[in-house]
């Protein structure tokens, strides 16, 4: 059995060098699939892989071109996954696509948390729960429910607003950190002694996220890649 697998993919591995290098540097069990690059099709390919591999117990599903591994603590992540009622969803500081009926579901969260809206490029959970959600996304996609150009992220907002699936939002950025927009300024570099290595720390939540997500090549990706690889 595989206790925990990090699953991603790319149509061009050279563009995922930051993820590959930081995952290798941190000793992450990363499986890269051959993706086409379209978000919803990527979800379907990940679904087919999980359906075919019953030996996987838990999975982290992330994007590739714009994600870096900041730290890796599998036991901590396993405990969180096992205690959550369903998937743990990474969040970001802006709701996109905006102006849809699901926006009301986020109103109170947005008042209290800098990062509050589901990001479709970073989430984790037990294999069976992940398969269930990915199947729902696939069905919704084929039913034409992504109407605002948001692909899988738009559909995840809808599922969250419907309340049928008890998603846990990573509001403290314990595992997933969006590096988009002004909120990136809250994430600072920090050295860990005596080992001499370092990581990014969120100064607002006092968390050290495991994955940094740059939301489609947001500024800073190359710089953070070098830092995390000790260059």
C-alpha positions as CSV (number, residue, x, y, z in Angstrom):
1,X,0.0,0.0,0.0
2,X,1.0,3.6,-0.6
3,X,0.2,5.7,2.5
4,X,0.4,9.0,0.7
5,X,1.1,10.0,-2.9
6,X,1.5,13.5,-4.4
7,X,-0.1,13.4,-7.8
8,X,0.5,16.0,-10.6
9,X,1.2,16.0,-14.3
10,X,2.4,18.1,-17.2
11,X,2.4,18.1,-21.0
12,X,6.0,19.5,-20.9
13,X,8.1,18.3,-18.0
14,X,10.7,21.1,-18.5
15,X,8.0,23.6,-17.5
16,X,7.5,21.7,-14.2
17,X,11.2,21.9,-13.2
18,X,10.5,23.9,-10.1
19,X,8.1,21.3,-8.8
20,X,10.4,18.4,-9.7
21,X,13.5,20.0,-8.2
22,X,11.8,21.1,-4.9
23,X,10.0,17.8,-4.6
24,X,13.3,15.9,-5.1
25,X,15.0,18.2,-2.6
26,X,12.4,17.5,0.1
27,X,12.0,13.8,-0.6
28,X,8.4,13.9,-1.8
29,X,6.8,10.8,-3.4
30,X,5.7,12.6,-6.5
31,X,4.0,10.9,-9.4
32,X,3.8,12.9,-12.7
33,X,1.2,12.0,-15.2
34,X,1.0,13.1,-18.9
35,X,-1.4,15.9,-19.0
36,X,-2.7,18.1,-21.8
37,X,-2.7,21.3,-19.8
38,X,-6.5,21.9,-19.7
39,X,-7.6,21.9,-16.1
40,X,-10.7,19.8,-16.3
41,X,-9.1,17.2,-18.6
42,X,-6.2,17.0,-16.1
43,X,-8.7,16.2,-13.4
44,X,-10.2,13.4,-15.5
45,X,-6.7,11.9,-16.2
46,X,-6.0,12.0,-12.4
47,X,-9.3,10.3,-11.8
48,X,-8.5,7.4,-14.2
49,X,-5.2,6.9,-12.5
50,X,-6.7,6.7,-9.0
51,X,-9.4,4.4,-10.2
52,X,-6.7,2.0,-11.5
53,X,-4.6,2.1,-8.4
54,X,-6.4,0.7,-5.4
55,X,-3.2,0.5,-3.4
56,X,-3.1,4.3,-2.8
57,X,-4.6,5.3,0.5
58,X,-4.3,9.1,0.4
59,X,-3.4,11.6,-2.3
60,X,-2.4,15.2,-2.7
61,X,-3.5,16.5,-6.1
62,X,-1.6,19.6,-7.3
63,X,-0.8,21.6,-10.4
64,X,2.7,21.4,-11.8
65,X,4.0,24.4,-13.6
66,X,3.2,26.9,-10.8
67,X,3.7,24.8,-7.6
68,X,6.7,24.3,-5.4
69,X,7.3,22.1,-2.4
70,X,8.1,24.3,0.7
71,X,8.4,21.5,3.3
72,X,7.3,17.9,3.6
73,X,5.9,16.3,6.8
74,X,3.9,13.2,5.6
75,X,2.8,12.1,9.1
76,X,1.3,15.5,9.8
77,X,-0.5,15.5,6.5
78,X,-1.8,11.9,7.0
79,X,-3.2,12.9,10.4
80,X,-5.0,15.9,8.9
81,X,-6.4,13.9,6.1
82,X,-7.6,11.1,8.4
83,X,-9.3,13.6,10.7
84,X,-11.1,15.6,8.0
85,X,-14.6,14.6,7.0
86,X,-13.7,14.8,3.3
87,X,-11.1,16.6,1.1
88,X,-8.9,19.4,2.4
89,X,-9.0,22.3,-0.1
90,X,-6.3,24.9,-0.6
91,X,-7.6,28.4,-0.7
92,X,-6.6,31.8,-2.2
93,X,-7.2,35.5,-1.4
94,X,-9.6,36.2,-4.3
95,X,-12.8,34.5,-5.5
96,X,-12.5,33.4,-9.2
97,X,-14.6,33.3,-11.2
98,X,-16.3,36.1,-9.4
99,X,-19.9,37.3,-9.5
100,X,-21.5,33.8,-9.5
101,X,-24.3,32.5,-7.1
102,X,-21.7,30.6,-5.1
103,X,-20.1,33.9,-4.0
104,X,-22.6,34.3,-1.1
105,X,-21.2,31.1,0.5
106,X,-17.9,32.9,0.9
107,X,-19.1,36.2,2.3
108,X,-18.5,35.6,6.0
109,X,-15.2,33.7,5.4
110,X,-13.9,36.7,3.3
111,X,-14.5,39.0,6.3
112,X,-12.4,36.9,8.7
113,X,-9.7,35.1,6.6
114,X,-7.2,36.6,4.1
115,X,-7.2,33.3,2.2
116,X,-10.7,31.9,1.9
117,X,-11.8,30.8,-1.6
118,X,-11.1,27.4,-3.0
119,X,-8.2,27.1,-5.4
120,X,-8.7,24.2,-7.9
121,X,-4.9,23.5,-8.1
122,X,-4.3,22.2,-4.7
123,X,-6.3,19.7,-2.5
124,X,-5.8,16.4,-0.7
125,X,-7.7,13.6,0.9
126,X,-8.4,9.9,1.1
127,X,-8.4,8.1,-2.3
128,X,-12.1,7.1,-2.2
129,X,-13.2,10.6,-1.3
130,X,-10.9,12.0,-4.1
131,X,-12.4,9.7,-6.6
132,X,-16.0,10.6,-5.6
133,X,-15.3,14.3,-6.0
134,X,-13.4,13.9,-9.3
135,X,-16.3,11.9,-10.7
136,X,-18.7,14.6,-9.6
137,X,-16.6,17.2,-11.3
138,X,-16.5,15.2,-14.5
139,X,-20.3,14.8,-14.5
140,X,-20.8,18.5,-13.8
141,X,-18.4,19.4,-16.6
142,X,-20.2,17.2,-19.1
143,X,-23.5,18.7,-18.0
144,X,-22.2,22.1,-18.9
145,X,-22.2,23.6,-15.4
146,X,-18.9,25.5,-15.9
147,X,-20.4,28.6,-17.4
148,X,-17.9,31.4,-16.3
149,X,-14.6,30.0,-17.7
150,X,-13.4,28.7,-14.4
151,X,-13.2,25.0,-15.3
152,X,-12.7,22.7,-12.3
153,X,-12.3,25.6,-9.8
154,X,-15.7,27.0,-10.8
155,X,-17.2,23.5,-10.2
156,X,-15.5,23.1,-6.8
157,X,-17.1,26.5,-5.8
158,X,-20.5,25.1,-6.8
159,X,-19.9,21.9,-4.8
160,X,-18.8,23.9,-1.7
161,X,-21.9,26.2,-2.0
162,X,-24.3,23.3,-2.4
163,X,-22.9,21.8,0.9
164,X,-23.4,18.2,-0.1
165,X,-19.7,17.5,0.4
166,X,-18.1,18.6,3.7
167,X,-14.9,20.1,2.3
168,X,-12.4,21.4,4.9
169,X,-10.8,24.7,3.8
170,X,-7.1,25.2,4.7
171,X,-7.8,28.6,6.0
172,X,-4.6,28.7,8.1
173,X,-2.5,27.7,5.0
174,X,-1.0,24.8,6.9
175,X,-0.6,22.8,3.8
176,X,-1.3,25.0,0.8
177,X,-0.3,28.6,0.2
178,X,-1.5,30.7,-2.6
179,X,1.2,33.2,-3.7
180,X,-1.1,35.3,-5.8
181,X,-1.4,39.1,-5.6
182,X,-0.7,41.3,-2.6
183,X,-1.1,38.5,-0.1
184,X,2.3,37.1,-1.2
185,X,3.9,39.8,0.9
186,X,2.7,37.9,4.0
187,X,5.0,35.0,3.1
188,X,8.6,35.4,4.2
189,X,11.7,33.4,3.9
190,X,12.9,31.8,7.1
191,X,16.0,29.7,8.0
192,X,15.8,26.6,10.1
193,X,18.8,26.0,12.3
194,X,20.9,24.0,13.0
195,X,20.2,22.2,9.7
196,X,20.9,25.3,7.6
197,X,17.9,24.8,5.3
198,X,14.9,27.1,5.0
199,X,11.3,27.5,4.0
200,X,8.5,30.0,3.5
201,X,6.6,31.1,6.5
202,X,3.2,32.8,6.5
203,X,3.6,35.7,9.0
204,X,-0.2,36.2,9.3
205,X,-1.2,32.6,10.2
206,X,2.2,31.6,11.7
207,X,2.1,28.5,9.5
208,X,4.8,26.9,7.3
209,X,2.8,25.6,4.3
210,X,3.9,22.5,2.5
211,X,3.1,23.7,-1.0
212,X,3.4,27.1,-2.6
213,X,1.0,27.7,-5.5
214,X,1.8,30.6,-7.8
215,X,-1.6,30.7,-9.6
216,X,-0.4,30.5,-13.1
217,X,3.1,31.8,-13.0
218,X,2.6,34.7,-10.5
219,X,5.8,36.7,-10.0
220,X,8.4,35.1,-7.7
221,X,8.3,31.5,-8.9
222,X,11.9,31.4,-10.1
223,X,13.2,33.2,-7.0
224,X,11.5,30.9,-4.6
225,X,12.6,27.8,-6.5
226,X,16.2,28.8,-6.0
227,X,15.7,29.5,-2.3
228,X,14.0,26.2,-1.6
229,X,16.7,24.3,-3.4
230,X,19.5,26.0,-1.5
231,X,20.9,27.9,-4.5
